[in-house]
Amino acid sequence: MSPMVIWYAIITLAVFLALWRVYAGPEAASRAVAVDVMTSSVAGIMVLYALDMNKAYLLDIALVYSILAFVMVLALARYIERGI
Amino acid sequence: MMQYLAHVFLGIGSLFLLLGSLGVVRMPDVFNRLQAGTKATTLGFLSILVGAAIMHPLWIPKLLIMAVFLVVSAPLSSHNLARASYRAGAPMVLTHEDAYSEVEKRPKEVE
């Protein structure tokens, strides 16, 4: 068993832990923080997958996902502050 | 040998991501959760990128672009979330002194 499986398992556990905070955050900003942590962890999983498959173009998916996650958190912050 | 070192960095990165989400679960306040989530996940993701760079040195330009983007974007997003939740009136636990209230009037706290 390669060590990659252990890193996959650890980051998956991190994603599900943050998912609990999405359910149980009393404020909207707590849910936004938890979603930000989830997207960063999933981007880490994407980089690990690119290492596994040994293909360089799979890194582009992680980059585009990080950019979209950043824009999403900015939009969430704007909504929390002043509505749509 | 280089594979062993790369796996060490990947392990450190994934452990920091786990610690970051653990901090988001256990912290009592929005602002504390922001600190735990942003700092730990930035470090974990950067460490994963370093491990990938050790494993495949040919990929270093792409990983460098991702690292620079992460270092630029993570403080921006956490700053915006913190300011938005301050203005929306999120309750502050464990804060003795509010230094930002000298700059901006703190709105009424919700619940």
N, CA and C atoms of all chains as a GROMACS GRO file, in nm:
protein
  585
    1MET      N    1   0.085  -0.120   0.000
    1MET     CA    2   0.000   0.000   0.000
    1MET      C    3   0.087   0.124   0.000
    2SER      N    4   0.067   0.208  -0.097
    2SER     CA    5   0.154   0.324  -0.108
    2SER      C    6   0.112   0.427  -0.004
    3PRO      N    7   0.204   0.516   0.033
    3PRO     CA    8   0.169   0.616   0.136
    3PRO      C    9   0.067   0.717   0.089
    4MET      N   10   0.043   0.725  -0.043
    4MET     CA   11  -0.054   0.823  -0.093
    4MET      C   12  -0.192   0.800  -0.034
    5VAL      N   13  -0.228   0.673  -0.011
    5VAL     CA   14  -0.363   0.642   0.039
    5VAL      C   15  -0.384   0.706   0.176
    6ILE      N   16  -0.276   0.709   0.256
    6ILE     CA   17  -0.289   0.769   0.390
    6ILE      C   18  -0.315   0.918   0.379
    7TRP      N   19  -0.244   0.986   0.285
    7TRP     CA   20  -0.266   1.129   0.272
    7TRP      C   21  -0.407   1.158   0.219
    8TYR      N   22  -0.454   1.075   0.126
    8TYR     CA   23  -0.592   1.092   0.079
    8TYR      C   24  -0.690   1.079   0.194
    9ALA      N   25  -0.668   0.979   0.281
    9ALA     CA   26  -0.762   0.954   0.391
    9ALA      C   27  -0.761   1.070   0.489
   10ILE      N   28  -0.641   1.126   0.517
   10ILE     CA   29  -0.634   1.236   0.614
   10ILE      C   30  -0.707   1.358   0.561
   11ILE      N   31  -0.687   1.391   0.433
   11ILE     CA   32  -0.753   1.512   0.380
   11ILE      C   33  -0.903   1.489   0.368
   12THR      N   34  -0.945   1.366   0.336
   12THR     CA   35  -1.090   1.339   0.331
   12THR      C   36  -1.152   1.359   0.469
   13LEU      N   37  -1.083   1.314   0.572
   13LEU     CA   38  -1.133   1.336   0.707
   13LEU      C   39  -1.144   1.486   0.737
   14ALA      N   40  -1.046   1.564   0.688
   14ALA     CA   41  -1.052   1.709   0.709
   14ALA      C   42  -1.174   1.770   0.640
   15VAL      N   43  -1.204   1.721   0.519
   15VAL     CA   44  -1.320   1.775   0.447
   15VAL      C   45  -1.448   1.747   0.524
   16PHE      N   46  -1.462   1.626   0.579
   16PHE     CA   47  -1.586   1.593   0.648
   16PHE      C   48  -1.597   1.662   0.783
   17LEU      N   49  -1.482   1.689   0.847
   17LEU     CA   50  -1.488   1.766   0.971
   17LEU      C   51  -1.538   1.907   0.946
   18ALA      N   52  -1.487   1.970   0.839
   18ALA     CA   53  -1.532   2.105   0.809
   18ALA      C   54  -1.677   2.105   0.765
   19LEU      N   55  -1.724   1.993   0.708
   19LEU     CA   56  -1.864   1.984   0.667
   19LEU      C   57  -1.956   1.996   0.788
   20TRP      N   58  -1.911   1.947   0.903
   20TRP     CA   59  -1.994   1.959   1.022
   20TRP      C   60  -2.014   2.105   1.061
   21ARG      N   61  -1.907   2.186   1.040
   21ARG     CA   62  -1.920   2.325   1.075
   21ARG      C   63  -2.015   2.397   0.979
   22VAL      N   64  -2.026   2.350   0.855
   22VAL     CA   65  -2.124   2.408   0.763
   22VAL      C   66  -2.264   2.384   0.816
   23TYR      N   67  -2.287   2.268   0.876
   23TYR     CA   68  -2.420   2.240   0.932
   23TYR      C   69  -2.445   2.323   1.055
   24ALA      N   70  -2.346   2.330   1.146
   24ALA     CA   71  -2.370   2.380   1.281
   24ALA      C   72  -2.311   2.516   1.308
   25GLY      N   73  -2.280   2.597   1.206
   25GLY     CA   74  -2.230   2.730   1.236
   25GLY      C   75  -2.345   2.822   1.268
   26PRO      N   76  -2.346   2.889   1.382
   26PRO     CA   77  -2.460   2.976   1.409
   26PRO      C   78  -2.464   3.099   1.320
   27GLU      N   79  -2.346   3.145   1.272
   27GLU     CA   80  -2.347   3.259   1.184
   27GLU      C   81  -2.322   3.214   1.041
   28ALA      N   82  -2.356   3.302   0.947
   28ALA     CA   83  -2.330   3.270   0.806
   28ALA      C   84  -2.180   3.272   0.778
   29ALA      N   85  -2.106   3.358   0.850
   29ALA     CA   86  -1.962   3.367   0.825
   29ALA      C   87  -1.890   3.239   0.866
   30SER      N   88  -1.941   3.169   0.968
   30SER     CA   89  -1.879   3.041   1.006
   30SER      C   90  -1.892   2.940   0.893
   31ARG      N   91  -2.009   2.942   0.829
   31ARG     CA   92  -2.028   2.850   0.717
   31ARG      C   93  -1.936   2.886   0.601
   32ALA      N   94  -1.915   3.017   0.580
   32ALA     CA   95  -1.825   3.059   0.472
   32ALA      C   96  -1.682   3.015   0.500
   33VAL      N   97  -1.639   3.025   0.626
   33VAL     CA   98  -1.505   2.981   0.663
   33VAL      C   99  -1.490   2.832   0.642
   34ALA      N  100  -1.593   2.756   0.681
   34ALA     CA  101  -1.585   2.610   0.665
   34ALA      C  102  -1.579   2.571   0.519
   35VAL      N  103  -1.655   2.641   0.433
   35VAL     CA  104  -1.652   2.609   0.290
   35VAL      C  105  -1.516   2.645   0.231
   36ASP      N  106  -1.456   2.753   0.281
   36ASP     CA  107  -1.322   2.790   0.233
   36ASP      C  108  -1.221   2.682   0.268
   37VAL      N  109  -1.229   2.629   0.391
   37VAL     CA  110  -1.138   2.522   0.431
   37VAL      C  111  -1.162   2.397   0.348
   38MET      N  112  -1.289   2.368   0.318
   38MET     CA  113  -1.320   2.250   0.237
   38MET      C  114  -1.263   2.263   0.097
   39THR      N  115  -1.276   2.380   0.037
   39THR     CA  116  -1.226   2.396  -0.100
   39THR      C  117  -1.074   2.390  -0.104
   40SER      N  118  -1.008   2.444  -0.003
   40SER     CA  119  -0.861   2.433  -0.001
   40SER      C  120  -0.817   2.289   0.015
   41SER      N  121  -0.886   2.213   0.098
   41SER     CA  122  -0.849   2.072   0.115
   41SER      C  123  -0.872   1.993  -0.013
   42VAL      N  124  -0.984   2.022  -0.082
   42VAL     CA  125  -1.011   1.949  -0.206
   42VAL      C  126  -0.910   1.985  -0.313
   43ALA      N  127  -0.862   2.111  -0.313
   43ALA     CA  128  -0.755   2.147  -0.406
   43ALA      C  129  -0.627   2.069  -0.374
   44GLY      N  130  -0.601   2.044  -0.245
   44GLY     CA  131  -0.489   1.959  -0.208
   44GLY      C  132  -0.504   1.818  -0.260
   45ILE      N  133  -0.628   1.765  -0.254
   45ILE     CA  134  -0.653   1.631  -0.307
   45ILE      C  135  -0.629   1.629  -0.458
   46MET      N  136  -0.664   1.739  -0.526
   46MET     CA  137  -0.642   1.744  -0.671
   46MET      C  138  -0.494   1.739  -0.704
   47VAL      N  139  -0.411   1.808  -0.623
   47VAL     CA  140  -0.266   1.805  -0.648
   47VAL      C  141  -0.213   1.664  -0.622
   48LEU      N  142  -0.263   1.597  -0.517
   48LEU     CA  143  -0.220   1.459  -0.490
   48LEU      C  144  -0.259   1.367  -0.604
   49TYR      N  145  -0.377   1.392  -0.662
   49TYR     CA  146  -0.421   1.307  -0.773
   49TYR      C  147  -0.333   1.328  -0.895
   50ALA      N  148  -0.291   1.454  -0.918
   50ALA     CA  149  -0.201   1.480  -1.030
   50ALA      C  150  -0.067   1.409  -1.009
   51LEU      N  151  -0.023   1.399  -0.883
   51LEU     CA  152   0.100   1.325  -0.855
   51LEU      C  153   0.081   1.176  -0.880
   52ASP      N  154  -0.038   1.124  -0.845
   52ASP     CA  155  -0.063   0.982  -0.865
   52ASP      C  156  -0.066   0.945  -1.012
   53MET      N  157  -0.146   1.021  -1.090
   53MET     CA  158  -0.162   0.988  -1.230
   53MET      C  159  -0.042   1.031  -1.313
   54ASN      N  160   0.048   1.110  -1.255
   54ASN     CA  161   0.172   1.151  -1.322
   54ASN      C  162   0.145   1.230  -1.448
   55LYS      N  163   0.038   1.309  -1.448
   55LYS     CA  164   0.006   1.392  -1.563
   55LYS      C  165   0.008   1.537  -1.519
   56ALA      N  166   0.075   1.621  -1.598
   56ALA     CA  167   0.092   1.759  -1.555
   56ALA      C  168  -0.033   1.842  -1.577
   57TYR      N  169  -0.120   1.803  -1.671
   57TYR     CA  170  -0.235   1.888  -1.699
   57TYR      C  171  -0.340   1.880  -1.588
   58LEU      N  172  -0.327   1.781  -1.499
   58LEU     CA  173  -0.423   1.775  -1.389
   58LEU      C  174  -0.396   1.882  -1.285
   59LEU      N  175  -0.278   1.946  -1.289
   59LEU     CA  176  -0.254   2.056  -1.196
   59LEU      C  177  -0.333   2.179  -1.233
   60ASP      N  178  -0.367   2.193  -1.362
   60ASP     CA  179  -0.443   2.312  -1.404
   60ASP      C  180  -0.580   2.313  -1.339
   61ILE      N  181  -0.638   2.193  -1.316
   61ILE     CA  182  -0.770   2.185  -1.254
   61ILE      C  183  -0.763   2.241  -1.112
   62ALA      N  184  -0.653   2.210  -1.042
   62ALA     CA  185  -0.640   2.261  -0.905
   62ALA      C  186  -0.626   2.412  -0.905
   63LEU      N  187  -0.555   2.466  -1.004
   63LEU     CA  188  -0.538   2.611  -1.010
   63LEU      C  189  -0.670   2.680  -1.038
   64VAL      N  190  -0.746   2.629  -1.135
   64VAL     CA  191  -0.874   2.692  -1.169
   64VAL      C  192  -0.971   2.681  -1.051
   65TYR      N  193  -0.967   2.567  -0.981
   65TYR     CA  194  -1.055   2.551  -0.865
   65TYR      C  195  -1.019   2.647  -0.753
   66SER      N  196  -0.889   2.672  -0.734
   66SER     CA  197  -0.849   2.767  -0.631
   66SER      C  198  -0.896   2.907  -0.666
   67ILE      N  199  -0.886   2.943  -0.794
   67ILE     CA  200  -0.929   3.078  -0.835
   67ILE      C  201  -1.079   3.094  -0.812
   68LEU      N  202  -1.156   2.991  -0.852
   68LEU     CA  203  -1.301   3.000  -0.834
   68LEU      C  204  -1.338   3.004  -0.687
   69ALA      N  205  -1.267   2.929  -0.604
   69ALA     CA  206  -1.296   2.930  -0.460
   69ALA      C  207  -1.268   3.068  -0.400
   70PHE      N  208  -1.162   3.132  -0.444
   70PHE     CA  209  -1.129   3.266  -0.395
   70PHE      C  210  -1.239   3.365  -0.430
   71VAL      N  211  -1.283   3.362  -0.556
   71VAL     CA  212  -1.390   3.454  -0.598
   71VAL      C  213  -1.518   3.424  -0.522
   72MET      N  214  -1.545   3.295  -0.493
   72MET     CA  215  -1.665   3.258  -0.421
   72MET      C  216  -1.664   3.314  -0.279
   73VAL      N  217  -1.547   3.307  -0.213
   73VAL     CA  218  -1.542   3.357  -0.075
   73VAL      C  219  -1.560   3.508  -0.074
   74LEU      N  220  -1.506   3.578  -0.174
   74LEU     CA  221  -1.528   3.723  -0.181
   74LEU      C  222  -1.675   3.755  -0.200
   75ALA      N  223  -1.743   3.678  -0.285
   75ALA     CA  224  -1.885   3.703  -0.309
   75ALA      C  225  -1.966   3.673  -0.183
   76LEU      N  226  -1.929   3.567  -0.109
   76LEU     CA  227  -1.999   3.535   0.016
   76LEU      C  228  -1.981   3.647   0.118
   77ALA      N  229  -1.860   3.702   0.125
   77ALA     CA  230  -1.835   3.810   0.221
   77ALA      C  231  -1.918   3.933   0.185
   78ARG      N  232  -1.929   3.962   0.056
   78ARG     CA  233  -2.009   4.077   0.014
   78ARG      C  234  -2.156   4.054   0.048
   79TYR      N  235  -2.202   3.929   0.033
   79TYR     CA  236  -2.342   3.902   0.066
   79TYR      C  237  -2.367   3.914   0.215
   80ILE      N  238  -2.272   3.867   0.298
   80ILE     CA  239  -2.290   3.875   0.443
   80ILE      C  240  -2.297   4.020   0.487
   81GLU      N  241  -2.220   4.106   0.416
   81GLU     CA  242  -2.214   4.244   0.463
   81GLU      C  243  -2.337   4.322   0.425
   82ARG      N  244  -2.382   4.309   0.300
   82ARG     CA  245  -2.487   4.401   0.259
   82ARG      C  246  -2.598   4.338   0.179
   83GLY      N  247  -2.613   4.206   0.179
   83GLY     CA  248  -2.720   4.147   0.099
   83GLY      C  249  -2.679   4.140  -0.047
   84ILE      N  250  -2.768   4.093  -0.130
   84ILE     CA  251  -2.736   4.068  -0.270
   84ILE      C  252  -2.701   4.200  -0.338
   85MET      N  253   1.523   0.802  -0.233
   85MET     CA  254   1.559   0.902  -0.133
   85MET      C  255   1.476   1.028  -0.149
   86MET      N  256   1.468   1.080  -0.273
   86MET     CA  257   1.387   1.201  -0.295
   86MET      C  258   1.240   1.170  -0.278
   87GLN      N  259   1.200   1.046  -0.310
   87GLN     CA  260   1.060   1.008  -0.289
   87GLN      C  261   1.026   1.012  -0.141
   88TYR      N  262   1.121   0.968  -0.056
   88TYR     CA  263   1.097   0.968   0.088
   88TYR      C  264   1.078   1.110   0.138
   89LEU      N  265   1.166   1.201   0.093
   89LEU     CA  266   1.155   1.341   0.136
   89LEU      C  267   1.025   1.402   0.086
   90ALA      N  268   0.986   1.370  -0.038
   90ALA     CA  269   0.861   1.425  -0.092
   90ALA      C  270   0.742   1.376  -0.012
   91HIS      N  271   0.744   1.249   0.029
   91HIS     CA  272   0.632   1.198   0.107
   91HIS      C  273   0.627   1.259   0.245
   92VAL      N  274   0.745   1.296   0.299
   92VAL     CA  275   0.744   1.366   0.427
   92VAL      C  276   0.672   1.499   0.415
   93PHE      N  277   0.701   1.572   0.308
   93PHE     CA  278   0.634   1.702   0.289
   93PHE      C  279   0.485   1.686   0.262
   94LEU      N  280   0.449   1.583   0.183
   94LEU     CA  281   0.307   1.560   0.159
   94LEU      C  282   0.234   1.525   0.288
   95GLY      N  283   0.301   1.446   0.374
   95GLY     CA  284   0.239   1.410   0.501
   95GLY      C  285   0.219   1.530   0.591
   96ILE      N  286   0.322   1.616   0.598
   96ILE     CA  287   0.309   1.737   0.680
   96ILE      C  288   0.196   1.824   0.627
   97GLY      N  289   0.186   1.834   0.494
   97GLY     CA  290   0.080   1.917   0.436
   97GLY      C  291  -0.058   1.866   0.469
   98SER      N  292  -0.078   1.736   0.454
   98SER     CA  293  -0.212   1.682   0.481
   98SER      C  294  -0.244   1.689   0.630
   99LEU      N  295  -0.144   1.673   0.716
   99LEU     CA  296  -0.170   1.685   0.860
   99LEU      C  297  -0.209   1.827   0.896
  100PHE      N  298  -0.146   1.927   0.832
  100PHE     CA  299  -0.184   2.064   0.862
  100PHE      C  300  -0.324   2.097   0.811
  101LEU      N  301  -0.362   2.037   0.698
  101LEU     CA  302  -0.500   2.058   0.653
  101LEU      C  303  -0.599   1.998   0.752
  102LEU      N  304  -0.564   1.879   0.806
  102LEU     CA  305  -0.652   1.819   0.906
  102LEU      C  306  -0.659   1.906   1.031
  103LEU      N  307  -0.545   1.961   1.074
  103LEU     CA  308  -0.544   2.046   1.193
  103LEU      C  309  -0.622   2.174   1.170
  104GLY      N  310  -0.616   2.226   1.046
  104GLY     CA  311  -0.693   2.347   1.016
  104GLY      C  312  -0.842   2.324   1.027
  105SER      N  313  -0.889   2.213   0.971
  105SER     CA  314  -1.033   2.189   0.980
  105SER      C  315  -1.072   2.150   1.121
  106LEU      N  316  -0.982   2.089   1.196
  106LEU     CA  317  -1.011   2.060   1.337
  106LEU      C  318  -1.026   2.191   1.415
  107GLY      N  319  -0.942   2.289   1.381
  107GLY     CA  320  -0.955   2.419   1.446
  107GLY      C  321  -1.085   2.488   1.411
  108VAL      N  322  -1.130   2.473   1.285
  108VAL     CA  323  -1.257   2.534   1.246
  108VAL      C  324  -1.372   2.470   1.323
  109VAL      N  325  -1.362   2.341   1.354
  109VAL     CA  326  -1.468   2.274   1.428
  109VAL      C  327  -1.469   2.319   1.573
  110ARG      N  328  -1.350   2.336   1.634
  110ARG     CA  329  -1.344   2.349   1.779
  110ARG      C  330  -1.338   2.492   1.829
  111MET      N  331  -1.316   2.590   1.744
  111MET     CA  332  -1.300   2.726   1.793
  111MET      C  333  -1.435   2.785   1.830
  112PRO      N  334  -1.442   2.876   1.930
  112PRO     CA  335  -1.572   2.923   1.978
  112PRO      C  336  -1.630   3.041   1.902
  113ASP      N  337  -1.558   3.097   1.804
  113ASP     CA  338  -1.596   3.228   1.755
  113ASP      C  339  -1.565   3.235   1.606
  114VAL      N  340  -1.634   3.323   1.533
  114VAL     CA  341  -1.611   3.334   1.388
  114VAL      C  342  -1.469   3.377   1.358
  115PHE      N  343  -1.418   3.474   1.434
  115PHE     CA  344  -1.286   3.530   1.403
  115PHE      C  345  -1.177   3.429   1.434
  116ASN      N  346  -1.194   3.351   1.544
  116ASN     CA  347  -1.098   3.245   1.573
  116ASN      C  348  -1.099   3.138   1.465
  117ARG      N  349  -1.219   3.106   1.415
  117ARG     CA  350  -1.227   3.004   1.310
  117ARG      C  351  -1.159   3.053   1.183
  118LEU      N  352  -1.172   3.183   1.155
  118LEU     CA  353  -1.103   3.239   1.038
  118LEU      C  354  -0.953   3.222   1.049
  119GLN      N  355  -0.899   3.255   1.167
  119GLN     CA  356  -0.755   3.241   1.187
  119GLN      C  357  -0.711   3.097   1.168
  120ALA      N  358  -0.781   3.004   1.235
  120ALA     CA  359  -0.742   2.864   1.226
  120ALA      C  360  -0.751   2.814   1.082
  121GLY      N  361  -0.862   2.847   1.016
  121GLY     CA  362  -0.881   2.794   0.882
  121GLY      C  363  -0.781   2.850   0.782
  122THR      N  364  -0.759   2.982   0.784
  122THR     CA  365  -0.674   3.042   0.681
  122THR      C  366  -0.528   3.004   0.700
  123LYS      N  367  -0.476   3.021   0.823
  123LYS     CA  368  -0.333   2.999   0.841
  123LYS      C  369  -0.296   2.853   0.817
  124ALA      N  370  -0.372   2.761   0.876
  124ALA     CA  371  -0.334   2.621   0.868
  124ALA      C  372  -0.350   2.566   0.726
  125THR      N  373  -0.458   2.605   0.658
  125THR     CA  374  -0.476   2.548   0.524
  125THR      C  375  -0.378   2.609   0.425
  126THR      N  376  -0.341   2.737   0.445
  126THR     CA  377  -0.238   2.794   0.356
  126THR      C  378  -0.107   2.718   0.371
  127LEU      N  379  -0.067   2.694   0.497
  127LEU     CA  380   0.058   2.623   0.518
  127LEU      C  381   0.051   2.480   0.466
  128GLY      N  382  -0.062   2.413   0.488
  128GLY     CA  383  -0.074   2.275   0.442
  128GLY      C  384  -0.068   2.264   0.291
  129PHE      N  385  -0.138   2.354   0.224
  129PHE     CA  386  -0.139   2.349   0.079
  129PHE      C  387  -0.002   2.382   0.021
  130LEU      N  388   0.066   2.479   0.081
  130LEU     CA  389   0.202   2.512   0.035
  130LEU      C  390   0.296   2.395   0.057
  131SER      N  391   0.280   2.325   0.168
  131SER     CA  392   0.366   2.210   0.192
  131SER      C  393   0.339   2.098   0.092
  132ILE      N  394   0.211   2.079   0.054
  132ILE     CA  395   0.180   1.980  -0.049
  132ILE      C  396   0.245   2.019  -0.181
  133LEU      N  397   0.244   2.149  -0.212
  133LEU     CA  398   0.307   2.194  -0.337
  133LEU      C  399   0.458   2.171  -0.333
  134VAL      N  400   0.519   2.192  -0.217
  134VAL     CA  401   0.664   2.167  -0.205
  134VAL      C  402   0.694   2.019  -0.225
  135GLY      N  403   0.611   1.933  -0.166
  135GLY     CA  404   0.631   1.790  -0.184
  135GLY      C  405   0.616   1.748  -0.330
  136ALA      N  406   0.518   1.806  -0.400
  136ALA     CA  407   0.501   1.775  -0.541
  136ALA      C  408   0.619   1.825  -0.623
  137ALA      N  409   0.676   1.941  -0.584
  137ALA     CA  410   0.790   1.995  -0.658
  137ALA      C  411   0.912   1.906  -0.639
  138ILE      N  412   0.926   1.845  -0.521
  138ILE     CA  413   1.040   1.756  -0.500
  138ILE      C  414   1.023   1.629  -0.581
  139MET      N  415   0.898   1.582  -0.593
  139MET     CA  416   0.875   1.459  -0.669
  139MET      C  417   0.893   1.479  -0.819
  140HIS      N  418   0.846   1.592  -0.870
  140HIS     CA  419   0.854   1.619  -1.013
  140HIS      C  420   0.913   1.757  -1.035
  141PRO      N  421   1.042   1.768  -1.045
  141PRO     CA  422   1.101   1.902  -1.060
  141PRO      C  423   1.063   1.973  -1.189
  142LEU      N  424   1.011   1.898  -1.289
  142LEU     CA  425   0.972   1.963  -1.414
  142LEU      C  426   0.845   2.044  -1.399
  143TRP      N  427   0.769   2.020  -1.292
  143TRP     CA  428   0.642   2.089  -1.277
  143TRP      C  429   0.654   2.218  -1.199
  144ILE      N  430   0.775   2.257  -1.166
  144ILE     CA  431   0.792   2.369  -1.074
  144ILE      C  432   0.730   2.500  -1.124
  145PRO      N  433   0.731   2.537  -1.252
  145PRO     CA  434   0.663   2.662  -1.292
  145PRO      C  435   0.515   2.663  -1.256
  146LYS      N  436   0.444   2.555  -1.286
  146LYS     CA  437   0.301   2.553  -1.255
  146LYS      C  438   0.277   2.558  -1.105
  147LEU      N  439   0.357   2.484  -1.028
  147LEU     CA  440   0.338   2.484  -0.884
  147LEU      C  441   0.373   2.619  -0.825
  148LEU      N  442   0.468   2.688  -0.887
  148LEU     CA  443   0.504   2.820  -0.839
  148LEU      C  444   0.390   2.918  -0.861
  149ILE      N  445   0.323   2.907  -0.976
  149ILE     CA  446   0.208   2.995  -1.002
  149ILE      C  447   0.100   2.970  -0.899
  150MET      N  448   0.076   2.843  -0.868
  150MET     CA  449  -0.028   2.812  -0.769
  150MET      C  450   0.010   2.864  -0.632
  151ALA      N  451   0.138   2.853  -0.596
  151ALA     CA  452   0.180   2.898  -0.464
  151ALA      C  453   0.168   3.050  -0.453
  152VAL      N  454   0.208   3.122  -0.557
  152VAL     CA  455   0.197   3.268  -0.552
  152VAL      C  456   0.051   3.310  -0.543
  153PHE      N  457  -0.035   3.243  -0.619
  153PHE     CA  458  -0.176   3.278  -0.614
  153PHE      C  459  -0.233   3.252  -0.476
  154LEU      N  460  -0.193   3.141  -0.413
  154LEU     CA  461  -0.246   3.109  -0.281
  154LEU      C  462  -0.201   3.212  -0.178
  155VAL      N  463  -0.073   3.250  -0.185
  155VAL     CA  464  -0.023   3.347  -0.086
  155VAL      C  465  -0.089   3.483  -0.104
  156VAL      N  466  -0.127   3.517  -0.228
  156VAL     CA  467  -0.196   3.645  -0.250
  156VAL      C  468  -0.342   3.636  -0.210
  157SER      N  469  -0.408   3.524  -0.240
  157SER     CA  470  -0.554   3.522  -0.227
  157SER      C  471  -0.601   3.489  -0.088
  158ALA      N  472  -0.527   3.409  -0.012
  158ALA     CA  473  -0.579   3.366   0.119
  158ALA      C  474  -0.594   3.482   0.218
  159PRO      N  475  -0.496   3.574   0.232
  159PRO     CA  476  -0.521   3.686   0.323
  159PRO      C  477  -0.631   3.779   0.276
  160LEU      N  478  -0.647   3.797   0.146
  160LEU     CA  479  -0.754   3.881   0.094
  160LEU      C  480  -0.891   3.827   0.133
  161SER      N  481  -0.911   3.697   0.112
  161SER     CA  482  -1.042   3.641   0.141
  161SER      C  483  -1.070   3.642   0.291
  162SER      N  484  -0.968   3.613   0.374
  162SER     CA  485  -0.994   3.613   0.517
  162SER      C  486  -1.018   3.754   0.569
  163HIS      N  487  -0.949   3.853   0.511
  163HIS     CA  488  -0.972   3.992   0.551
  163HIS      C  489  -1.114   4.036   0.519
  164ASN      N  490  -1.160   3.998   0.397
  164ASN     CA  491  -1.296   4.037   0.359
  164ASN      C  492  -1.400   3.971   0.445
  165LEU      N  493  -1.380   3.842   0.477
  165LEU     CA  494  -1.476   3.772   0.563
  165LEU      C  495  -1.477   3.832   0.703
  166ALA      N  496  -1.360   3.867   0.755
  166ALA     CA  497  -1.355   3.923   0.890
  166ALA      C  498  -1.424   4.059   0.896
  167ARG      N  499  -1.400   4.143   0.795
  167ARG     CA  500  -1.462   4.275   0.796
  167ARG      C  501  -1.613   4.264   0.777
  168ALA      N  502  -1.654   4.172   0.692
  168ALA     CA  503  -1.798   4.155   0.668
  168ALA      C  504  -1.869   4.103   0.793
  169SER      N  505  -1.807   4.007   0.863
  169SER     CA  506  -1.874   3.955   0.981
  169SER      C  507  -1.866   4.055   1.096
  170TYR      N  508  -1.765   4.144   1.098
  170TYR     CA  509  -1.761   4.250   1.200
  170TYR      C  510  -1.875   4.347   1.177
  171ARG      N  511  -1.896   4.385   1.051
  171ARG     CA  512  -2.002   4.481   1.024
  171ARG      C  513  -2.140   4.419   1.037
  172ALA      N  514  -2.149   4.289   1.016
  172ALA     CA  515  -2.280   4.224   1.033
  172ALA      C  516  -2.312   4.199   1.178
  173GLY      N  517  -2.215   4.222   1.266
  173GLY     CA  518  -2.244   4.213   1.408
  173GLY      C  519  -2.229   4.074   1.466
  174ALA      N  520  -2.126   4.003   1.427
  174ALA     CA  521  -2.104   3.870   1.483
  174ALA      C  522  -2.056   3.884   1.627
  175PRO      N  523  -2.101   3.797   1.717
  175PRO     CA  524  -2.058   3.808   1.857
  175PRO      C  525  -1.912   3.772   1.873
  176MET      N  526  -1.843   3.848   1.959
  176MET     CA  527  -1.701   3.827   1.983
  176MET      C  528  -1.683   3.762   2.118
  177VAL      N  529  -1.633   3.640   2.117
  177VAL     CA  530  -1.607   3.568   2.241
  177VAL      C  531  -1.460   3.582   2.273
  178LEU      N  532  -1.426   3.591   2.398
  178LEU     CA  533  -1.288   3.594   2.447
  178LEU      C  534  -1.213   3.720   2.406
  179THR      N  535  -1.282   3.826   2.363
  179THR     CA  536  -1.212   3.948   2.327
  179THR      C  537  -1.227   4.047   2.439
  180HIS      N  538  -1.112   4.097   2.491
  180HIS     CA  539  -1.120   4.195   2.598
  180HIS      C  540  -1.129   4.336   2.544
  181GLU      N  541  -1.044   4.365   2.443
  181GLU     CA  542  -1.038   4.500   2.391
  181GLU      C  543  -1.061   4.496   2.243
  182ASP      N  544  -1.145   4.582   2.194
  182ASP     CA  545  -1.174   4.587   2.052
  182ASP      C  546  -1.100   4.706   1.994
  183ALA      N  547  -0.983   4.684   1.938
  183ALA     CA  548  -0.903   4.795   1.887
  183ALA      C  549  -0.961   4.852   1.759
  184TYR      N  550  -1.037   4.774   1.686
  184TYR     CA  551  -1.091   4.825   1.560
  184TYR      C  552  -1.206   4.921   1.584
  185SER      N  553  -1.262   4.924   1.705
  185SER     CA  554  -1.375   5.013   1.729
  185SER      C  555  -1.332   5.159   1.732
  186GLU      N  556  -1.200   5.186   1.739
  186GLU     CA  557  -1.156   5.325   1.728
  186GLU      C  558  -1.168   5.376   1.586
  187VAL      N  559  -1.160   5.284   1.489
  187VAL     CA  560  -1.166   5.324   1.349
  187VAL      C  561  -1.310   5.327   1.301
  188GLU      N  562  -1.387   5.230   1.346
  188GLU     CA  563  -1.520   5.213   1.290
  188GLU      C  564  -1.612   5.178   1.404
  189LYS      N  565  -1.730   5.234   1.401
  189LYS     CA  566  -1.822   5.209   1.510
  189LYS      C  567  -1.874   5.065   1.500
  190ARG      N  568  -1.872   4.997   1.613
  190ARG     CA  569  -1.914   4.857   1.611
  190ARG      C  570  -2.066   4.853   1.611
  191PRO      N  571  -2.127   4.787   1.515
  191PRO     CA  572  -2.274   4.781   1.513
  191PRO      C  573  -2.326   4.691   1.623
  192LYS      N  574  -2.455   4.692   1.638
  192LYS     CA  575  -2.516   4.618   1.747
  192LYS      C  576  -2.498   4.469   1.725
  193GLU      N  577  -2.462   4.397   1.829
  193GLU     CA  578  -2.435   4.255   1.813
  193GLU      C  579  -2.564   4.178   1.794
  194VAL      N  580  -2.559   4.081   1.706
  194VAL     CA  581  -2.675   3.997   1.678
  194VAL      C  582  -2.666   3.874   1.766
  195GLU      N  583  -2.772   3.838   1.831
  195GLU     CA  584  -2.789   3.724   1.924
  195GLU      C  585  -2.670   3.712   2.017
   0.00000   0.00000   0.00000
